[in-house]
Amino acid sequence: MHSHKTKPKSSKAKIRSVTGKGVDDPLFQGIWVSVAKPFSASSASSSQEEASILDLAEIPNLRALLKNCETESIRTSLDLQHHIGLWKDAQRDAEQSRQHLSEVEAQLALETAKLQLHMHECNSMKDLAMRQLALSLEQERRLASENTVLKDEIRMLKDHVSETDRRIATVLQIEEQVAAYEDDHNCMEFLRKGVLPLLDCGICLGTVKMPALLQCGHSFCAACLITWFEKKLTCPTCRAVLTKKPVVSITLSDIVPALMGTSPDSGLRAAAQAEINRLPCGLV
């Protein structure tokens, strides 16, 4: 049998046997860099120098250092996890903010579209209102012009009506005067036809002139009686003998001219009475 000579362990092997960590472990890499770097210049030395560096007496210190490094690594990992959580929370908040911003932008776009539509409708309504207002103003001006024309026509019509009323009043007044004249004329005609024949002189058979009233009540023209009395002293109508001189009737002497449309003549009446006074002496 051949005896195998055991080779001395390298420094990395010794660290692995002590710590239980492989050389590929990140924690080991950090520890190795921090411990072995100062001695990188003498890495070409013999295995005796490496053994002297990693003396077994320093293993407890190395373990403590590794423990501290592991603790620091755990703390760093926890801090990193905490920061990663914060970063994820920040990302989640940012994503929520982006979603909220997108929703707000969409809502803003919708409200903007609604506002633009409302403004378009308002502008359309404004244009329609302006056109209607213009039409109303034009109609109002036209109505005002027509009203002015109508007022002028009404004023002219009122003037015409006033003139017509004045003419009608004048015509009515004339008609009333004509009616009154016709009434008077008709009355006079009636009197002429109905009364004047009663006043006819029975001697001359004409309308009595300067009527003289006999004692029997009959009346004749004063001149006709004077001529009649030259022959007889009787009434020409009833043949009654007269003993008294006739008297000129003032009433009849006023009625006859009125019926004839002439004015009474007091001078003729006085002359007729003077003629009667010269009648024969047989009459008193």
RODO-2510 file (C-alpha; in nm, 4 decimals, decimal comma):
residues 284
     n   res          X          Y          Z
     1     m     0,0000     0,0000     0,0000
     2     h     0,1125     0,3366    -0,0830
     3     s     0,0927     0,5995     0,1780
     4     h    -0,0761     0,9146     0,0666
     5     k     0,0685     1,2330     0,1961
     6     t    -0,2050     1,4794     0,2918
     7     k    -0,1649     1,8139     0,1327
     8     p    -0,2025     2,1182     0,3538
     9     k    -0,5398     2,2961     0,3180
    10     s    -0,5463     2,6290     0,1467
    11     s    -0,6767     2,9421     0,3144
    12     k    -1,0112     2,9256     0,1287
    13     a    -1,0559     2,5654     0,2316
    14     k    -0,9842     2,6518     0,5900
    15     i    -1,2386     2,9368     0,5823
    16     r    -1,4959     2,7078     0,4267
    17     s    -1,4340     2,4427     0,6934
    18     v    -1,4753     2,7022     0,9646
    19     t    -1,7641     2,9059     0,8282
    20     g    -1,9437     2,6466     0,6256
    21     k    -1,9605     2,8906     0,3303
    22     g    -1,8381     2,8206    -0,0207
    23     v    -1,6100     3,0498    -0,2135
    24     d    -1,8923     3,1299    -0,4505
    25     d    -2,1124     3,2613    -0,1689
    26     p    -2,1568     3,6422    -0,1878
    27     l    -2,0946     3,6748     0,1841
    28     f    -1,7704     3,4828     0,1483
    29     q    -1,6693     3,6944    -0,1471
    30     g    -1,7153     4,0116     0,0628
    31     i    -1,5247     3,8670     0,3560
    32     w    -1,2474     3,7374     0,1342
    33     v    -1,2052     4,0718    -0,0353
    34     s    -1,1935     4,2551     0,2983
    35     v    -0,9491     4,0102     0,4513
    36     a    -0,7339     3,8926     0,1627
    37     k    -0,6977     4,2197    -0,0310
    38     p    -0,4208     4,3650     0,1895
    39     f    -0,2231     4,0599     0,1183
    40     s    -0,2744     4,0448    -0,2570
    41     a     0,0789     4,1707    -0,3190
    42     s     0,2246     3,8674    -0,1483
    43     s    -0,0094     3,6111    -0,3107
    44     a     0,2876     3,4575    -0,4907
    45     s     0,4526     3,3611    -0,1589
    46     s     0,4674     3,0142    -0,0300
    47     s     0,1922     2,8191     0,1417
    48     q     0,3734     2,8740     0,4675
    49     e     0,3024     3,2495     0,4470
    50     e    -0,0695     3,1869     0,3835
    51     a    -0,0798     2,9538     0,6754
    52     s     0,0817     3,2128     0,8913
    53     i    -0,1782     3,4737     0,7892
    54     l    -0,4709     3,2518     0,8667
    55     d    -0,3418     3,1224     1,1892
    56     l    -0,5841     2,9126     1,3821
    57     a    -0,5627     3,1534     1,6720
    58     e    -0,7473     3,4144     1,4673
    59     i    -1,0397     3,1909     1,3823
    60     p    -1,2624     3,3212     1,6668
    61     n    -1,2038     3,6747     1,5546
    62     l    -1,2739     3,5715     1,2011
    63     r    -1,5946     3,4022     1,3128
    64     a    -1,6984     3,7170     1,4962
    65     l    -1,6171     3,9226     1,1901
    66     l    -1,8161     3,6854     0,9734
    67     k    -2,1034     3,7009     1,2219
    68     n    -2,0962     4,0773     1,2095
    69     c    -2,0789     4,0708     0,8310
    70     e    -2,3692     3,8261     0,8181
    71     t    -2,5681     4,0435     1,0568
    72     e    -2,4856     4,3494     0,8525
    73     s    -2,5742     4,1601     0,5381
    74     i    -2,9081     4,0567     0,6914
    75     r    -2,9699     4,4147     0,8018
    76     t    -2,8726     4,5377     0,4569
    77     s    -3,0984     4,2747     0,3000
    78     l    -3,3848     4,3779     0,5260
    79     d    -3,3239     4,7435     0,4448
    80     l    -3,3062     4,6519     0,0798
    81     q    -3,6314     4,4572     0,1067
    82     h    -3,7847     4,7500     0,2915
    83     h    -3,6689     4,9909     0,0227
    84     i    -3,7860     4,7482    -0,2454
    85     g    -4,1266     4,7389    -0,0729
    86     l    -4,1295     5,1150    -0,0576
    87     w    -4,0281     5,1273    -0,4220
    88     k    -4,3041     4,8822    -0,5132
    89     d    -4,5514     5,0864    -0,3076
    90     a    -4,4280     5,3974    -0,4833
    91     q    -4,4649     5,2199    -0,8187
    92     r    -4,8133     5,1032    -0,7210
    93     d    -4,9047     5,4558    -0,6064
    94     a    -4,7566     5,5962    -0,9263
    95     e    -4,9567     5,3449    -1,1319
    96     q    -5,2706     5,4330    -0,9389
    97     s    -5,1893     5,8006    -0,9860
    98     r    -5,1406     5,7415    -1,3590
    99     q    -5,4699     5,5540    -1,3751
   100     h    -5,6409     5,8276    -1,1757
   101     l    -5,4761     6,0881    -1,3975
   102     s    -5,5965     5,8978    -1,7055
   103     e    -5,9466     5,8847    -1,5605
   104     v    -5,9307     6,2538    -1,4736
   105     e    -5,8008     6,3346    -1,8227
   106     a    -6,0789     6,1247    -1,9770
   107     q    -6,3357     6,2933    -1,7536
   108     l    -6,1835     6,6313    -1,8370
   109     a    -6,1970     6,5491    -2,2086
   110     l    -6,5612     6,4413    -2,1699
   111     e    -6,6487     6,7553    -1,9747
   112     t    -6,4585     6,9640    -2,2306
   113     a    -6,6553     6,8008    -2,5122
   114     k    -6,9788     6,8586    -2,3216
   115     l    -6,8790     7,2193    -2,2576
   116     q    -6,7902     7,2713    -2,6242
   117     l    -7,1233     7,1165    -2,7270
   118     h    -7,3025     7,3350    -2,4742
   119     m    -7,1163     7,6415    -2,6002
   120     h    -7,2070     7,5454    -2,9581
   121     e    -7,5714     7,5079    -2,8556
   122     c    -7,5538     7,8379    -2,6661
   123     n    -7,4028     8,0094    -2,9699
   124     s    -7,6728     7,8570    -3,1911
   125     m    -7,9415     7,9705    -2,9479
   126     k    -7,7756     8,3118    -2,9287
   127     d    -7,7732     8,3409    -3,3080
   128     l    -8,1365     8,2304    -3,3211
   129     a    -8,2272     8,4778    -3,0467
   130     m    -8,0427     8,7562    -3,2291
   131     r    -8,2255     8,6748    -3,5524
   132     q    -8,5564     8,6634    -3,3698
   133     l    -8,4709     8,9918    -3,1979
   134     a    -8,3822     9,1484    -3,5323
   135     l    -8,7094     9,0226    -3,6792
   136     s    -8,8975     9,1518    -3,3754
   137     l    -8,7302     9,4926    -3,4034
   138     e    -8,8045     9,5063    -3,7754
   139     q    -9,1645     9,4072    -3,7108
   140     e    -9,1858     9,6628    -3,4311
   141     r    -9,0491     9,9354    -3,6617
   142     r    -9,2943     9,8297    -3,9309
   143     l    -9,5801     9,8289    -3,6821
   144     a    -9,4689    10,1697    -3,5524
   145     s    -9,4674    10,3043    -3,9091
   146     e    -9,8075    10,1508    -3,9758
   147     n    -9,9286    10,2886    -3,6432
   148     t    -9,8129    10,6366    -3,7445
   149     v    -9,9921    10,6033    -4,0782
   150     l   -10,3028    10,4739    -3,9031
   151     k   -10,2885    10,7609    -3,6540
   152     d   -10,2689    11,0083    -3,9424
   153     e   -10,5586    10,8340    -4,1153
   154     i   -10,7569    10,8278    -3,7905
   155     r   -10,6869    11,1975    -3,7364
   156     m   -10,7950    11,2757    -4,0928
   157     l   -11,0992    11,0533    -4,0463
   158     k   -11,1824    11,2305    -3,7209
   159     d   -11,1493    11,5652    -3,8953
   160     h   -11,3701    11,4372    -4,1759
   161     v   -11,6191    11,3005    -3,9228
   162     s   -11,6142    11,6311    -3,7341
   163     e   -11,6723    11,8194    -4,0585
   164     t   -11,9454    11,5718    -4,1515
   165     d   -12,1018    11,6091    -3,8071
   166     r   -12,0890    11,9853    -3,8442
   167     r   -12,2496    11,9639    -4,1860
   168     i   -12,5052    11,7150    -4,0569
   169     a   -12,5805    11,9478    -3,7661
   170     t   -12,6181    12,2351    -4,0126
   171     v   -12,8379    12,0221    -4,2369
   172     l   -13,0439    11,9088    -3,9387
   173     q   -13,0786    12,2679    -3,8263
   174     i   -13,1833    12,3686    -4,1765
   175     e   -13,4187    12,0721    -4,1913
   176     e   -13,5644    12,1742    -3,8567
   177     q   -13,6052    12,5274    -3,9850
   178     v   -13,7556    12,3952    -4,3081
   179     a   -13,9807    12,1642    -4,1092
   180     a   -14,0860    12,4543    -3,8880
   181     y   -14,1393    12,6695    -4,1960
   182     e   -14,3340    12,3901    -4,3608
   183     d   -14,5392    12,3504    -4,0458
   184     d   -14,6058    12,7220    -4,0416
   185     h   -14,6725    12,7170    -4,4126
   186     n   -14,9057    12,4205    -4,3801
   187     c   -15,0770    12,5870    -4,0902
   188     m   -15,1098    12,9082    -4,2877
   189     e   -15,2364    12,7171    -4,5885
   190     f   -15,4840    12,5422    -4,3665
   191     l   -15,5934    12,8748    -4,2255
   192     r   -15,6107    13,0286    -4,5690
   193     k   -15,8158    12,7428    -4,6987
   194     g   -16,0255    12,6959    -4,3881
   195     v   -16,0517    13,0409    -4,2320
   196     l   -16,0144    13,2929    -4,5133
   197     p   -16,3268    13,1683    -4,6903
   198     l   -16,5111    13,2394    -4,3698
   199     l   -16,3801    13,5926    -4,3841
   200     d   -16,4931    13,6557    -4,7405
   201     c   -16,6985    13,9636    -4,7924
   202     g   -17,0568    13,8754    -4,8887
   203     i   -17,0806    14,1894    -5,0979
   204     c   -16,7666    14,1837    -5,3140
   205     l   -16,7161    13,8078    -5,2603
   206     g   -16,3462    13,8695    -5,1967
   207     t   -16,1351    13,8497    -4,8851
   208     v   -16,2622    14,1069    -4,6449
   209     k   -16,0533    14,4214    -4,6231
   210     m   -16,0774    14,6418    -4,3188
   211     p   -16,3548    14,4220    -4,1806
   212     a   -16,6464    14,6046    -4,0250
   213     l   -16,8610    14,4099    -3,7799
   214     l   -17,2428    14,4585    -3,7895
   215     q   -17,4696    14,4317    -3,4883
   216     c   -17,6005    14,0974    -3,6220
   217     g   -17,2464    13,9550    -3,6101
   218     h   -17,1663    13,9429    -3,9814
   219     s   -16,8619    14,1260    -4,1125
   220     f   -16,7940    14,2865    -4,4484
   221     c   -16,5483    14,5210    -4,6079
   222     a   -16,5909    14,8709    -4,4671
   223     a   -16,5902    15,0198    -4,8177
   224     c   -16,8456    14,7622    -4,9399
   225     l   -17,0796    14,8413    -4,6462
   226     i   -17,0639    15,2124    -4,7168
   227     t   -17,1695    15,1439    -5,0770
   228     w   -17,4369    14,8963    -4,9575
   229     f   -17,5785    15,1384    -4,7021
   230     e   -17,6406    15,3929    -4,9747
   231     k   -17,9206    15,1621    -5,0875
   232     k   -18,0331    14,9686    -4,7818
   233     l   -17,9766    14,9704    -4,4079
   234     t   -18,0001    14,5923    -4,3742
   235     c   -17,7468    14,3116    -4,3377
   236     p   -17,6455    14,1847    -4,6797
   237     t   -17,6455    13,8283    -4,5442
   238     c   -17,9341    13,7903    -4,2973
   239     r   -18,1318    14,0956    -4,4123
   240     a   -18,1700    14,2142    -4,0543
   241     v   -18,2564    14,5804    -4,0192
   242     l   -17,9607    14,7665    -3,8776
   243     t   -17,9995    15,0371    -3,6224
   244     k   -17,6386    15,0809    -3,5259
   245     k   -17,3333    15,1770    -3,7233
   246     p   -17,0843    14,8953    -3,7896
   247     v   -16,7576    14,8880    -3,5988
   248     v   -16,4150    14,8167    -3,7484
   249     s   -16,2988    14,4949    -3,5820
   250     i   -15,9429    14,5348    -3,4600
   251     t   -15,9015    14,1579    -3,4138
   252     l   -16,0242    14,0733    -3,7605
   253     s   -15,8236    14,3568    -3,9125
   254     d   -15,5098    14,1991    -3,7581
   255     i   -15,6006    13,8397    -3,8466
   256     v   -15,6679    13,9009    -4,2135
   257     p   -15,3267    14,0597    -4,2955
   258     a   -15,1580    13,7861    -4,0935
   259     l   -15,3331    13,5183    -4,2928
   260     m   -15,2506    13,7033    -4,6132
   261     g   -14,8873    13,7324    -4,5123
   262     t   -14,8937    14,1108    -4,4914
   263     s   -14,8523    14,3542    -4,2048
   264     p   -15,1505    14,5268    -4,0414
   265     d   -15,1955    14,8951    -4,1382
   266     s   -15,3354    15,1024    -3,8547
   267     g   -15,3684    15,4010    -4,0863
   268     l   -15,6065    15,2157    -4,3155
   269     r   -15,8028    15,1006    -4,0115
   270     a   -15,8428    15,4620    -3,8920
   271     a   -15,9448    15,5735    -4,2427
   272     a   -16,2058    15,2949    -4,2588
   273     q   -16,3480    15,3976    -3,9216
   274     a   -16,3729    15,7573    -4,0435
   275     e   -16,5677    15,6434    -4,3532
   276     i   -16,8047    15,4438    -4,1305
   277     n   -16,8673    15,7458    -3,9147
   278     r   -17,0031    15,9308    -4,2223
   279     l   -17,2809    15,6760    -4,2743
   280     p   -17,6517    15,7959    -4,2913
   281     c   -17,8115    15,9472    -3,9843
   282     g   -18,0477    15,6535    -3,9442
   283     l   -17,7649    15,4608    -3,7873
   284     v   -17,6373    15,5489    -3,4487
***
